[in-house]
Amino acid sequence: GLLLCSKTEGIVFPPFPAFRCNATFPCLGKGVFVFASFGPTIKKHNKPELRQHRKDLRQNLTTAEAFLWKQLQHKKLDGRKFRRQHSIDHFIVDFYCASEKLIIELDGQVHQNPIAEEKDANRDAYLEALGYTVLRFENKMVFEHLSSVLREIKDNFKFAP
């Protein structure tokens, strides 16, 4: 089965049931909520029900997404293949490199408020619990410091191309 944990108490990541756990997890501490699924493996990537939404997002990239995509497409960044608007479970991520289990998210103004920040943090925690690395950049960083953004992405590559 799959075991997911969160430092944020009371947040339930559907479809996983939550239960209070008094065990101490090295990365989390004592008394955290634990999320578990012990059923059959369910398709996590590019679920058919999200196909049209992914397609719509790809056809309507933000300016920052289009700008970064020019640097990532066709294996331009150290030979790594990236996908744009890829779904993992019930989330659609901006960019995904399967060989590195690396997710890149670009955040515009809509992400700069407490509710969106909490939602993003919960989403990141869920994806990280599944074994993915999540990198977030503000749109402004992509335009003003592209070389630094690309360097940070490369610094998170774990495997040889």
Secondary structure, DSSP 8 states (H G I E B T S, - for coil): -EEEEESSTT---TTS-EEE--SEETTTEES-EEEEE-S-----BS-GGGHHHHHHHHHT--HHHHHHHHHHGGGTTTT---EEEEEETTEEEEEEEGGGTEEEEEE-GGG-SHHHHHHHHHHHHHHHHTT-EEEEEEHHHHHH-HHHHHHHHHHT--S--
